[in-house]
Amino acid sequence: MQVEKEIEYKAIGVFKSNYTPETGAPRQGMLRPDETARIEIFEPYREALKSLDEFEYILVFYHFNLTGDWEPIVNPPGSSHEHEFGLFSTRSPRRPNPLGFTLVKLDSIKDGILYIKGSDAFNGSPVIDIKPFLPSVDSVESSINWYVEKELGHHDEDFIDDPEFYR
Amino acid sequence: MQVEKEIEYKAIGVFKSNYTPETGAPRQGMLRPDETARIEIFEPYREALKSLDEFEYILVFYHFNLTGDWEPIVNPPGSSHEHEFGLFSTRSPRRPNPLGFTLVKLDSIKDGILYIKGSDAFNGSPVIDIKPFLPSVDSVESSINWYVEKELGHHDEDFIDDPEFYR
């Protein structure tokens, strides 16, 4: 079976947030749940927002447009380990395909603008897709994942990434 | 701030599963948690798998390469509603950017092949990214999302999508 080599996506909207490469951003948005941001959906896609506001939490997929080249092995900021991790076992933005993913709280939608809380995206990040968060299939109990998450340093209190990490 | 209009991704691997457009697929893979599948990661990306096998559950991002044109309003299969839903409030594969997302159980990794359970992807789907599932930021308690998920029909027992839905 042939695999498509190139996949072309287009921005359906854009993040408006207080985070920039100069300020840094929380490693994951849910670590700052009260931080507000907006997503402006472009006109051709606004009709597709119908009934999304029935959900309290949504999944946002976006493009890390400011990130640097990817590397297969990284040492995530906040990790207490001395050994290094494969990129796919981290949430580093420096990925072969720099696709960002964040679970956010949806406060309201008006005139094609989503008012959200708990995002980690930089201002100006292109948005690729929005999906509802479906608890029955998008979450699972796993003590192993909790443990490894902590080991990898994702719980670290000093959770604002060094801006240098993004260059 | 300028928004990138085109985003180019490339396949980092490919799904090998028992699901095809002829068989259909579960609306969400976790509804068939024991169904096994594989993800073959291409050679340039295999080094980046290091330490991923410490996680029990991972997030897989892939491309719906067989899906049809997107429509802003859909009526998800299994929905008991008579009114229709905006695309972004559903998990239909017919999206402006046909990006698939699935939480799966990772059994093992050997020679660049991920042995997984609970996937919903068709055989041959290009894989775009792999991330660890981090319970502290990727899941949240929301009775509202549980309720709306049920209303939208995502819990429906007859959960194998009509293959016609993908054409």
Interface residues (C-beta under 8 A of the other chain):
Chain A: M1 Q2 V3 E4 K5 E6 I7 E8 Y9 K10 A11 I12 V14 Q28 G29 M30 L31 Y45 E47 A48 L49 K50 S51 L52 E54 F55 E56 Y57 L59 F61 H63 N65 W70 P72 I73 E84 F85 G86 L87 F88 S89 T90 R91 R95 P96 N97 L99 F101 L103 N123 G124 P126 I128 D129 I130 K131 P132 F133 L134 P135 S136 V137 D138 S139 V140 S142 I144 N145 W146 V148 E149 E151 L152 H154 H155
Chain B: M1 Q2 V3 E4 K5 E6 I7 E8 Y9 K10 A11 I12 V14 Q28 G29 M30 L31 Y45 E47 A48 L49 K50 S51 L52 E54 F55 E56 Y57 L59 F61 H63 N65 W70 P72 I73 E84 F85 G86 L87 F88 S89 T90 R91 R95 P96 N97 L99 F101 L103 N123 G124 P126 I128 D129 I130 K131 P132 F133 L134 P135 S136 V137 D138 S139 V140 S142 I144 N145 W146 V148 E149 E151 L152 H154 H155
